[in-house]
């Protein structure tokens, strides 16, 4: 009788699992089958009042698994039965992965719902931290600029540092080598993430040009929600990545860099910066355009 014509594997008829069939060696497995066969004979033999059809099925199964008379049949059926274990294992792993995916999707949706709550926490932190006419000055290490330009020979260290002044209404920003701050009204603080929790270069958007790769200073909103939001803290801390977003186009989250240190500005120092060391972004663009025009005319 061919294996293909059998609807049930003989090992299945004897109530053995693919796992036990795989683990036992041939001799021990056949001894177990003979023991089960004897028990079945006592239960299903017609002379004992059993079911003739069931008794015939058991006899045929034992005939196919008789290692002493049909070793080739025994091994073929065993191989086929063990293959079921692989399929069941894969099916089980697939179901587990699907369950994990459903759980991750649930948490992802939950994080999206919590996003604005985190942003509000950041707003609340700024509101409580600063009274009218005060701000927090931060020294930032610009990790994105460092990754893009640290290999160039003539790169100056000042390029990698910048100063930020946070207030509850606006943000001032300048490079370490620049004299003036630029005022940003729509640039909003989100929060900080400790450095040990994040490897930002994995998430940063990238640009490929002339076989070279450069990093952008932003992460997509979706990637930020998925990978960063759970670690976000409203409080500003040293040795943490600091993030912002543009309130007019909240599809990107900007990484300004790593907070080196920070201090609260005194009122007179703050107003001096606003009055004498700050320009609007529009004015800076106009200055750069005039400079470029003069260069072109020259």
Phi and psi restraints in degrees (value plus and minus 20) as a CYANA .aco file:
   2 UNK   PHI     -99.6   -59.6
   2 UNK   PSI     134.8   174.8
   3 UNK   PHI     -85.7   -45.7
   3 UNK   PSI     -55.7   -15.7
   4 UNK   PHI     -83.3   -43.3
   4 UNK   PSI     -49.9    -9.9
   5 UNK   PHI    -101.4   -61.4
   5 UNK   PSI     -30.7     9.3
   6 UNK   PHI    -100.9   -60.9
   6 UNK   PSI     108.3   148.3
   7 UNK   PHI     -98.2   -58.2
   7 UNK   PSI     -54.8   -14.8
   8 UNK   PHI    -141.8  -101.8
   8 UNK   PSI     121.5   161.5
   9 UNK   PHI     -90.0   -50.0
   9 UNK   PSI     116.3   156.3
  10 UNK   PHI     -75.1   -35.1
  10 UNK   PSI     -54.7   -14.7
  11 UNK   PHI     -82.9   -42.9
  11 UNK   PSI     -54.4   -14.4
  12 UNK   PHI     -87.1   -47.1
  12 UNK   PSI     -57.8   -17.8
  13 UNK   PHI     -82.3   -42.3
  13 UNK   PSI     -54.1   -14.1
  14 UNK   PHI    -104.0   -64.0
  14 UNK   PSI     -15.8    24.2
  15 UNK   PHI      55.1    95.1
  15 UNK   PSI       2.0    42.0
  16 UNK   PHI    -115.6   -75.6
  16 UNK   PSI     118.3   158.3
  17 UNK   PHI    -102.2   -62.2
  17 UNK   PSI     133.9   173.9
  18 UNK   PHI     -76.5   -36.5
  18 UNK   PSI     -51.8   -11.8
  19 UNK   PHI     -85.0   -45.0
  19 UNK   PSI     -66.7   -26.7
  20 UNK   PHI     -90.1   -50.1
  20 UNK   PSI     -54.5   -14.5
  21 UNK   PHI     -84.1   -44.1
  21 UNK   PSI     -55.0   -15.0
  22 UNK   PHI     -93.4   -53.4
  22 UNK   PSI     -59.1   -19.1
  23 UNK   PHI     -98.1   -58.1
  23 UNK   PSI     -53.3   -13.3
  24 UNK   PHI    -103.9   -63.9
  24 UNK   PSI     125.2   165.2
  25 UNK   PHI     -97.5   -57.5
  25 UNK   PSI     150.6   190.6
  26 UNK   PHI     -78.0   -38.0
  26 UNK   PSI     -68.4   -28.4
  27 UNK   PHI     -83.7   -43.7
  27 UNK   PSI     -66.8   -26.8
  28 UNK   PHI     -85.6   -45.6
  28 UNK   PSI     -59.4   -19.4
  29 UNK   PHI     -83.9   -43.9
  29 UNK   PSI     -61.3   -21.3
  30 UNK   PHI     -88.6   -48.6
  30 UNK   PSI     -56.1   -16.1
  31 UNK   PHI     -81.5   -41.5
  31 UNK   PSI     -59.8   -19.8
  32 UNK   PHI     -84.8   -44.8
  32 UNK   PSI     -61.6   -21.6
  33 UNK   PHI     -82.7   -42.7
  33 UNK   PSI     -62.8   -22.8
  34 UNK   PHI     -82.9   -42.9
  34 UNK   PSI     -58.4   -18.4
  35 UNK   PHI     -86.2   -46.2
  35 UNK   PSI     -62.5   -22.5
  36 UNK   PHI     -86.3   -46.3
  36 UNK   PSI     -57.8   -17.8
  37 UNK   PHI     -81.4   -41.4
  37 UNK   PSI     -62.4   -22.4
  38 UNK   PHI     -83.1   -43.1
  38 UNK   PSI     -60.1   -20.1
  39 UNK   PHI     -85.4   -45.4
  39 UNK   PSI     -63.4   -23.4
  40 UNK   PHI     -82.8   -42.8
  40 UNK   PSI     -56.3   -16.3
  41 UNK   PHI     -81.9   -41.9
  41 UNK   PSI     -58.7   -18.7
  42 UNK   PHI     -88.3   -48.3
  42 UNK   PSI     -47.2    -7.2
  43 UNK   PHI    -111.2   -71.2
  43 UNK   PSI     -65.4   -25.4
  44 UNK   PHI    -125.3   -85.3
  44 UNK   PSI     -26.1    13.9
  45 UNK   PHI     -83.5   -43.5
  45 UNK   PSI     114.4   154.4
  46 UNK   PHI     -75.9   -35.9
  46 UNK   PSI     -53.8   -13.8
  47 UNK   PHI     -86.4   -46.4
  47 UNK   PSI     -39.5     0.5
  48 UNK   PHI    -118.6   -78.6
  48 UNK   PSI     -12.0    28.0
  49 UNK   PHI      66.7   106.7
  49 UNK   PSI      -2.3    37.7
  50 UNK   PHI    -106.7   -66.7
  50 UNK   PSI    -196.8  -156.8
  51 UNK   PHI    -105.7   -65.7
  51 UNK   PSI      99.1   139.1
  52 UNK   PHI     -80.6   -40.6
  52 UNK   PSI     -59.8   -19.8
  53 UNK   PHI     -84.9   -44.9
  53 UNK   PSI     -61.7   -21.7
  54 UNK   PHI     -86.3   -46.3
  54 UNK   PSI     -59.0   -19.0
  55 UNK   PHI     -83.8   -43.8
  55 UNK   PSI     -60.6   -20.6
  56 UNK   PHI     -84.0   -44.0
  56 UNK   PSI     -62.4   -22.4
  57 UNK   PHI     -80.5   -40.5
  57 UNK   PSI     -61.1   -21.1
  58 UNK   PHI     -88.4   -48.4
  58 UNK   PSI     -60.8   -20.8
  59 UNK   PHI     -82.9   -42.9
  59 UNK   PSI     -63.2   -23.2
  60 UNK   PHI     -84.9   -44.9
  60 UNK   PSI     -59.6   -19.6
  61 UNK   PHI     -83.3   -43.3
  61 UNK   PSI     -62.5   -22.5
  62 UNK   PHI     -86.8   -46.8
  62 UNK   PSI     -56.5   -16.5
  63 UNK   PHI     -81.5   -41.5
  63 UNK   PSI     -61.1   -21.1
  64 UNK   PHI     -92.5   -52.5
  64 UNK   PSI     -43.8    -3.8
  65 UNK   PHI    -126.2   -86.2
  65 UNK   PSI      -3.9    36.1
  66 UNK   PHI     -97.0   -57.0
  66 UNK   PSI      78.0   118.0
  67 UNK   PHI     -81.1   -41.1
  67 UNK   PSI     -50.3   -10.3
  68 UNK   PHI     -95.3   -55.3
  68 UNK   PSI     -55.5   -15.5
  69 UNK   PHI    -119.0   -79.0
  69 UNK   PSI     -55.8   -15.8
  70 UNK   PHI    -150.4  -110.4
  70 UNK   PSI      45.4    85.4
  71 UNK   PHI     -81.1   -41.1
  71 UNK   PSI     -54.1   -14.1
  72 UNK   PHI     -86.3   -46.3
  72 UNK   PSI     -63.8   -23.8
  73 UNK   PHI     -79.9   -39.9
  73 UNK   PSI     -66.2   -26.2
  74 UNK   PHI     -74.2   -34.2
  74 UNK   PSI     -67.6   -27.6
  75 UNK   PHI     -91.0   -51.0
  75 UNK   PSI     -56.0   -16.0
  76 UNK   PHI     -86.0   -46.0
  76 UNK   PSI     -66.2   -26.2
  77 UNK   PHI     -83.9   -43.9
  77 UNK   PSI     -57.8   -17.8
  78 UNK   PHI     -84.1   -44.1
  78 UNK   PSI     -64.5   -24.5
  79 UNK   PHI     -80.6   -40.6
  79 UNK   PSI     -65.7   -25.7
  80 UNK   PHI     -82.7   -42.7
  80 UNK   PSI     -58.5   -18.5
  81 UNK   PHI     -90.8   -50.8
  81 UNK   PSI     -57.7   -17.7
  82 UNK   PHI     -86.7   -46.7
  82 UNK   PSI     -52.0   -12.0
  83 UNK   PHI     -80.8   -40.8
  83 UNK   PSI     -49.5    -9.5
  84 UNK   PHI     -81.5   -41.5
  84 UNK   PSI     -56.1   -16.1
  85 UNK   PHI     -80.9   -40.9
  85 UNK   PSI     -62.7   -22.7
  86 UNK   PHI     -81.9   -41.9
  86 UNK   PSI     -63.5   -23.5
  87 UNK   PHI     -85.6   -45.6
  87 UNK   PSI     -60.5   -20.5
  88 UNK   PHI     -86.7   -46.7
  88 UNK   PSI     -59.4   -19.4
  89 UNK   PHI     -83.2   -43.2
  89 UNK   PSI     -64.8   -24.8
  90 UNK   PHI     -83.3   -43.3
  90 UNK   PSI     -60.6   -20.6
  91 UNK   PHI     -83.3   -43.3
  91 UNK   PSI     -61.3   -21.3
  92 UNK   PHI     -84.6   -44.6
  92 UNK   PSI     -64.2   -24.2
  93 UNK   PHI     -82.9   -42.9
  93 UNK   PSI     -58.6   -18.6
  94 UNK   PHI     -83.4   -43.4
  94 UNK   PSI     -62.9   -22.9
  95 UNK   PHI     -84.0   -44.0
  95 UNK   PSI     -58.9   -18.9
  96 UNK   PHI     -84.8   -44.8
  96 UNK   PSI     -61.1   -21.1
  97 UNK   PHI     -84.6   -44.6
  97 UNK   PSI     -59.4   -19.4
  98 UNK   PHI     -84.0   -44.0
  98 UNK   PSI     -60.5   -20.5
  99 UNK   PHI     -84.2   -44.2
  99 UNK   PSI     -62.2   -22.2
 100 UNK   PHI     -83.7   -43.7
 100 UNK   PSI     -59.2   -19.2
 101 UNK   PHI     -84.6   -44.6
 101 UNK   PSI     -61.5   -21.5
 102 UNK   PHI     -81.8   -41.8
 102 UNK   PSI     -59.8   -19.8
 103 UNK   PHI     -86.0   -46.0
 103 UNK   PSI     -62.6   -22.6
 104 UNK   PHI     -83.7   -43.7
 104 UNK   PSI     -60.8   -20.8
 105 UNK   PHI     -82.3   -42.3
 105 UNK   PSI     -59.0   -19.0
 106 UNK   PHI     -82.8   -42.8
 106 UNK   PSI     -67.3   -27.3
 107 UNK   PHI     -85.6   -45.6
 107 UNK   PSI     -54.9   -14.9
 108 UNK   PHI     -83.6   -43.6
 108 UNK   PSI     -63.6   -23.6
 109 UNK   PHI     -85.0   -45.0
 109 UNK   PSI     -57.4   -17.4
 110 UNK   PHI     -84.4   -44.4
 110 UNK   PSI     -60.2   -20.2
 111 UNK   PHI     -84.0   -44.0
 111 UNK   PSI     -59.2   -19.2
 112 UNK   PHI     -81.0   -41.0
 112 UNK   PSI     -60.4   -20.4
 113 UNK   PHI     -85.0   -45.0
 113 UNK   PSI     -52.1   -12.1
 114 UNK   PHI    -104.4   -64.4
 114 UNK   PSI     -29.6    10.4
 115 UNK   PHI     -76.0   -36.0
 115 UNK   PSI     -72.0   -32.0
 116 UNK   PHI     -87.5   -47.5
 116 UNK   PSI     -47.0    -7.0
 117 UNK   PHI     -84.4   -44.4
 117 UNK   PSI     -60.8   -20.8
 118 UNK   PHI     -83.9   -43.9
 118 UNK   PSI     -61.3   -21.3
 119 UNK   PHI     -83.4   -43.4
 119 UNK   PSI     -62.2   -22.2
 120 UNK   PHI     -82.9   -42.9
 120 UNK   PSI     -54.6   -14.6
 121 UNK   PHI     -82.3   -42.3
 121 UNK   PSI     -59.7   -19.7
 122 UNK   PHI     -84.3   -44.3
 122 UNK   PSI     -63.6   -23.6
 123 UNK   PHI     -80.7   -40.7
 123 UNK   PSI     -62.5   -22.5
 124 UNK   PHI     -84.6   -44.6
 124 UNK   PSI     -58.4   -18.4
 125 UNK   PHI     -81.5   -41.5
 125 UNK   PSI     -65.4   -25.4
 126 UNK   PHI     -85.8   -45.8
 126 UNK   PSI     -60.7   -20.7
 127 UNK   PHI     -83.9   -43.9
 127 UNK   PSI     -61.1   -21.1
 128 UNK   PHI     -96.3   -56.3
 128 UNK   PSI     -47.7    -7.7
 129 UNK   PHI     -98.3   -58.3
 129 UNK   PSI     -52.1   -12.1
 130 UNK   PHI    -141.6  -101.6
 130 UNK   PSI     110.0   150.0
 131 UNK   PHI    -105.3   -65.3
 131 UNK   PSI     153.4   193.4
 132 UNK   PHI     -80.8   -40.8
 132 UNK   PSI     110.5   150.5
 133 UNK   PHI      63.4   103.4
 133 UNK   PSI      10.4    50.4
 134 UNK   PHI    -167.4  -127.4
 134 UNK   PSI     144.2   184.2
 135 UNK   PHI    -179.1  -139.1
 135 UNK   PSI     152.0   192.0
 136 UNK   PHI    -134.3   -94.3
 136 UNK   PSI     103.5   143.5
 137 UNK   PHI    -117.4   -77.4
 137 UNK   PSI     107.5   147.5
 138 UNK   PHI    -138.7   -98.7
 138 UNK   PSI     118.2   158.2
 139 UNK   PHI    -119.5   -79.5
 139 UNK   PSI     104.3   144.3
 140 UNK   PHI    -137.5   -97.5
 140 UNK   PSI     116.7   156.7
 141 UNK   PHI    -113.7   -73.7
 141 UNK   PSI      97.3   137.3
 142 UNK   PHI    -102.3   -62.3
 142 UNK   PSI      73.1   113.1
 143 UNK   PHI     -88.1   -48.1
 143 UNK   PSI     -50.2   -10.2
 144 UNK   PHI     -89.1   -49.1
 144 UNK   PSI     -66.7   -26.7
 145 UNK   PHI     -81.2   -41.2
 145 UNK   PSI     -58.7   -18.7
 146 UNK   PHI     -82.0   -42.0
 146 UNK   PSI     -64.7   -24.7
 147 UNK   PHI     -85.6   -45.6
 147 UNK   PSI     -52.3   -12.3
 148 UNK   PHI    -103.0   -63.0
 148 UNK   PSI     -50.3   -10.3
 149 UNK   PHI    -144.8  -104.8
 149 UNK   PSI     -21.5    18.5
 150 UNK   PHI     -84.5   -44.5
 150 UNK   PSI     -41.7    -1.7
 151 UNK   PHI    -102.9   -62.9
 151 UNK   PSI     -28.7    11.3
 152 UNK   PHI     -99.8   -59.8
 152 UNK   PSI     120.6   160.6
 153 UNK   PHI     -85.7   -45.7
 153 UNK   PSI     -62.4   -22.4
 154 UNK   PHI    -113.2   -73.2
 154 UNK   PSI      -7.1    32.9
 155 UNK   PHI     -90.4   -50.4
 155 UNK   PSI     109.9   149.9
 156 UNK   PHI    -112.8   -72.8
 156 UNK   PSI     127.6   167.6
 157 UNK   PHI     -82.0   -42.0
 157 UNK   PSI     -48.6    -8.6
 158 UNK   PHI     -81.1   -41.1
 158 UNK   PSI     -43.6    -3.6
 159 UNK   PHI     -82.1   -42.1
 159 UNK   PSI     -47.9    -7.9
 160 UNK   PHI    -110.0   -70.0
 160 UNK   PSI     -18.2    21.8
 161 UNK   PHI    -145.7  -105.7
 161 UNK   PSI     129.0   169.0
 162 UNK   PHI    -171.5  -131.5
 162 UNK   PSI     141.2   181.2
 163 UNK   PHI    -133.0   -93.0
 163 UNK   PSI     115.6   155.6
 164 UNK   PHI    -142.5  -102.5
 164 UNK   PSI     121.0   161.0
 165 UNK   PHI    -140.9  -100.9
 165 UNK   PSI      99.0   139.0
 166 UNK   PHI    -120.8   -80.8
 166 UNK   PSI     112.5   152.5
 167 UNK   PHI    -148.8  -108.8
 167 UNK   PSI     153.8   193.8
 168 UNK   PHI     -96.3   -56.3
 168 UNK   PSI     -32.8     7.2
 169 UNK   PHI    -132.8   -92.8
 169 UNK   PSI     -46.2    -6.2
 170 UNK   PHI    -178.5  -138.5
 170 UNK   PSI     154.8   194.8
 171 UNK   PHI    -150.4  -110.4
 171 UNK   PSI     117.9   157.9
 172 UNK   PHI    -128.9   -88.9
 172 UNK   PSI     121.5   161.5
 173 UNK   PHI    -166.1  -126.1
 173 UNK   PSI     121.0   161.0
 174 UNK   PHI    -174.9  -134.9
 174 UNK   PSI     134.5   174.5
 175 UNK   PHI     -95.3   -55.3
 175 UNK   PSI     138.3   178.3
 176 UNK   PHI     -82.3   -42.3
 176 UNK   PSI     -48.7    -8.7
 177 UNK   PHI    -110.9   -70.9
 177 UNK   PSI     -20.9    19.1
 178 UNK   PHI    -114.5   -74.5
 178 UNK   PSI     129.0   169.0
 179 UNK   PHI    -103.9   -63.9
 179 UNK   PSI     -58.9   -18.9
 180 UNK   PHI    -126.4   -86.4
 180 UNK   PSI     127.5   167.5
 181 UNK   PHI    -106.0   -66.0
 181 UNK   PSI     133.7   173.7
 182 UNK   PHI    -128.5   -88.5
 182 UNK   PSI     117.5   157.5
 183 UNK   PHI    -115.7   -75.7
 183 UNK   PSI     107.3   147.3
 184 UNK   PHI    -138.8   -98.8
 184 UNK   PSI     101.6   141.6
 185 UNK   PHI    -111.5   -71.5
 185 UNK   PSI     -51.6   -11.6
 186 UNK   PHI    -120.1   -80.1
 186 UNK   PSI     -15.1    24.9
 187 UNK   PHI    -113.2   -73.2
 187 UNK   PSI      93.9   133.9
 188 UNK   PHI    -134.7   -94.7
 188 UNK   PSI     120.7   160.7
 189 UNK   PHI     -95.1   -55.1
 189 UNK   PSI     113.8   153.8
 190 UNK   PHI    -121.1   -81.1
 190 UNK   PSI     -75.7   -35.7
 191 UNK   PHI     146.3   186.3
 191 UNK   PSI    -193.6  -153.6
 192 UNK   PHI    -142.9  -102.9
 192 UNK   PSI     134.3   174.3
 193 UNK   PHI    -152.1  -112.1
 193 UNK   PSI     109.4   149.4
 194 UNK   PHI     -79.8   -39.8
 194 UNK   PSI     123.0   163.0
 195 UNK   PHI     -80.4   -40.4
 195 UNK   PSI     -54.8   -14.8
 196 UNK   PHI     -89.5   -49.5
 196 UNK   PSI     -32.2     7.8
 197 UNK   PHI    -112.1   -72.1
 197 UNK   PSI     -28.2    11.8
 198 UNK   PHI    -166.8  -126.8
 198 UNK   PSI     121.8   161.8
 199 UNK   PHI    -137.3   -97.3
 199 UNK   PSI      70.8   110.8
 200 UNK   PHI     -85.0   -45.0
 200 UNK   PSI     -49.7    -9.7
 201 UNK   PHI     -83.8   -43.8
 201 UNK   PSI     -38.2     1.8
 202 UNK   PHI     -92.6   -52.6
 202 UNK   PSI     -49.9    -9.9
 203 UNK   PHI    -119.5   -79.5
 203 UNK   PSI     -43.0    -3.0
 204 UNK   PHI     -82.7   -42.7
 204 UNK   PSI     121.5   161.5
 205 UNK   PHI     -85.8   -45.8
 205 UNK   PSI     130.7   170.7
 206 UNK   PHI    -149.2  -109.2
 206 UNK   PSI     138.0   178.0
 207 UNK   PHI    -147.7  -107.7
 207 UNK   PSI     112.5   152.5
 208 UNK   PHI    -132.3   -92.3
 208 UNK   PSI     104.7   144.7
 209 UNK   PHI    -169.4  -129.4
 209 UNK   PSI     108.3   148.3
 210 UNK   PHI      32.1    72.1
 210 UNK   PSI      26.4    66.4
 211 UNK   PHI      43.7    83.7
 211 UNK   PSI      -3.6    36.4
 212 UNK   PHI    -138.2   -98.2
 212 UNK   PSI     135.5   175.5
 213 UNK   PHI    -140.6  -100.6
 213 UNK   PSI     114.2   154.2
 214 UNK   PHI    -150.2  -110.2
 214 UNK   PSI     132.0   172.0
 215 UNK   PHI    -115.4   -75.4
 215 UNK   PSI     120.3   160.3
 216 UNK   PHI    -105.6   -65.6
 216 UNK   PSI     143.1   183.1
 217 UNK   PHI    -116.6   -76.6
 217 UNK   PSI       8.1    48.1
 218 UNK   PHI    -161.4  -121.4
 218 UNK   PSI     138.6   178.6
 219 UNK   PHI    -137.9   -97.9
 219 UNK   PSI     125.1   165.1
 220 UNK   PHI     -84.8   -44.8
 220 UNK   PSI     131.1   171.1
 221 UNK   PHI     -77.2   -37.2
 221 UNK   PSI     -62.0   -22.0
 222 UNK   PHI     -83.6   -43.6
 222 UNK   PSI     -64.3   -24.3
 223 UNK   PHI     -85.7   -45.7
 223 UNK   PSI     -57.6   -17.6
 224 UNK   PHI     -84.6   -44.6
 224 UNK   PSI     -64.2   -24.2
 225 UNK   PHI     -82.4   -42.4
 225 UNK   PSI     -62.9   -22.9
 226 UNK   PHI     -92.6   -52.6
 226 UNK   PSI     -62.5   -22.5
 227 UNK   PHI    -124.5   -84.5
 227 UNK   PSI     -44.5    -4.5
 228 UNK   PHI    -132.7   -92.7
 228 UNK   PSI     -51.4   -11.4
 229 UNK   PHI     -78.6   -38.6
 229 UNK   PSI     -55.7   -15.7
 230 UNK   PHI     -85.6   -45.6
 230 UNK   PSI     -43.3    -3.3
 231 UNK   PHI    -118.1   -78.1
 231 UNK   PSI     -21.7    18.3
 232 UNK   PHI     -91.4   -51.4
 232 UNK   PSI     117.7   157.7
 233 UNK   PHI    -147.0  -107.0
 233 UNK   PSI     122.0   162.0
 234 UNK   PHI     -93.5   -53.5
 234 UNK   PSI     -52.5   -12.5
 235 UNK   PHI     -94.1   -54.1
 235 UNK   PSI     118.3   158.3
 236 UNK   PHI    -101.0   -61.0
 236 UNK   PSI     110.4   150.4
 237 UNK   PHI    -156.0  -116.0
 237 UNK   PSI     128.0   168.0
 238 UNK   PHI     -86.3   -46.3
 238 UNK   PSI     135.2   175.2
 239 UNK   PHI      39.9    79.9
 239 UNK   PSI      15.6    55.6
 240 UNK   PHI    -148.7  -108.7
 240 UNK   PSI     130.4   170.4
 241 UNK   PHI     -96.4   -56.4
 241 UNK   PSI     119.7   159.7
 242 UNK   PHI    -138.6   -98.6
 242 UNK   PSI     115.1   155.1
 243 UNK   PHI    -142.6  -102.6
 243 UNK   PSI     127.8   167.8
 244 UNK   PHI    -157.8  -117.8
 244 UNK   PSI     149.4   189.4
 245 UNK   PHI    -167.4  -127.4
 245 UNK   PSI     139.7   179.7
 246 UNK   PHI    -113.8   -73.8
 246 UNK   PSI      98.2   138.2
 247 UNK   PHI     -86.4   -46.4
 247 UNK   PSI     -36.7     3.3
 248 UNK   PHI    -107.8   -67.8
 248 UNK   PSI     -35.7     4.3
 249 UNK   PHI    -172.0  -132.0
 249 UNK   PSI      60.7   100.7
 250 UNK   PHI    -108.9   -68.9
 250 UNK   PSI      41.5    81.5
 251 UNK   PHI    -132.5   -92.5
 251 UNK   PSI     -28.1    11.9
 252 UNK   PHI    -150.3  -110.3
 252 UNK   PSI     126.2   166.2
 253 UNK   PHI    -135.9   -95.9
 253 UNK   PSI     105.5   145.5
 254 UNK   PHI    -116.3   -76.3
 254 UNK   PSI     112.8   152.8
 255 UNK   PHI    -117.7   -77.7
 255 UNK   PSI      90.7   130.7
 256 UNK   PHI     -98.5   -58.5
 256 UNK   PSI     -48.1    -8.1
 257 UNK   PHI     121.8   161.8
 257 UNK   PSI    -175.0  -135.0
 258 UNK   PHI    -125.8   -85.8
 258 UNK   PSI     111.1   151.1
 259 UNK   PHI     -93.4   -53.4
 259 UNK   PSI      98.7   138.7
 260 UNK   PHI    -106.2   -66.2
 260 UNK   PSI     -73.0   -33.0
 261 UNK   PHI    -177.6  -137.6
 261 UNK   PSI     151.1   191.1
 262 UNK   PHI    -175.8  -135.8
 262 UNK   PSI     137.8   177.8
 263 UNK   PHI    -171.5  -131.5
 263 UNK   PSI     132.0   172.0
 264 UNK   PHI    -103.9   -63.9
 264 UNK   PSI     109.3   149.3
 265 UNK   PHI     -97.3   -57.3
 265 UNK   PSI     123.4   163.4
 266 UNK   PHI     -94.3   -54.3
 266 UNK   PSI     136.6   176.6
 267 UNK   PHI     -80.0   -40.0
 267 UNK   PSI     -64.5   -24.5
 268 UNK   PHI     -87.4   -47.4
 268 UNK   PSI     -56.8   -16.8
 269 UNK   PHI     -87.0   -47.0
 269 UNK   PSI     -59.9   -19.9
 270 UNK   PHI     -83.0   -43.0
 270 UNK   PSI     -66.4   -26.4
 271 UNK   PHI     -89.8   -49.8
 271 UNK   PSI     -50.3   -10.3
 272 UNK   PHI     -85.0   -45.0
 272 UNK   PSI     -61.6   -21.6
 273 UNK   PHI     -84.0   -44.0
 273 UNK   PSI     -63.9   -23.9
 274 UNK   PHI     -82.8   -42.8
 274 UNK   PSI     -59.6   -19.6
 275 UNK   PHI    -100.8   -60.8
 275 UNK   PSI     -62.1   -22.1
 276 UNK   PHI    -132.6   -92.6
 276 UNK   PSI     -33.0     7.0
 277 UNK   PHI    -150.0  -110.0
 277 UNK   PSI       3.5    43.5
 278 UNK   PHI    -150.3  -110.3
 278 UNK   PSI     115.9   155.9
 279 UNK   PHI    -149.4  -109.4
 279 UNK   PSI     134.0   174.0
 280 UNK   PHI     -95.7   -55.7
 280 UNK   PSI     134.8   174.8
 281 UNK   PHI     -79.5   -39.5
 281 UNK   PSI     -59.4   -19.4
 282 UNK   PHI     -82.5   -42.5
 282 UNK   PSI     -59.1   -19.1
 283 UNK   PHI     -87.5   -47.5
 283 UNK   PSI     -57.4   -17.4
 284 UNK   PHI     -86.4   -46.4
 284 UNK   PSI     -62.1   -22.1
 285 UNK   PHI     -81.0   -41.0
 285 UNK   PSI     -62.1   -22.1
 286 UNK   PHI     -82.4   -42.4
 286 UNK   PSI     -61.6   -21.6
 287 UNK   PHI     -83.1   -43.1
 287 UNK   PSI     -63.5   -23.5
 288 UNK   PHI     -85.0   -45.0
 288 UNK   PSI     -58.7   -18.7
 289 UNK   PHI     -85.0   -45.0
 289 UNK   PSI     -62.3   -22.3
 290 UNK   PHI     -82.4   -42.4
 290 UNK   PSI     -60.8   -20.8
 291 UNK   PHI     -83.3   -43.3
 291 UNK   PSI     -64.9   -24.9
 292 UNK   PHI     -84.8   -44.8
 292 UNK   PSI     -56.1   -16.1
 293 UNK   PHI     -86.9   -46.9
 293 UNK   PSI     -60.9   -20.9
 294 UNK   PHI     -84.2   -44.2
 294 UNK   PSI     -59.4   -19.4
 295 UNK   PHI     -83.5   -43.5
 295 UNK   PSI     -61.9   -21.9
 296 UNK   PHI     -84.7   -44.7
 296 UNK   PSI     -62.7   -22.7
 297 UNK   PHI     -86.6   -46.6
 297 UNK   PSI     -55.6   -15.6
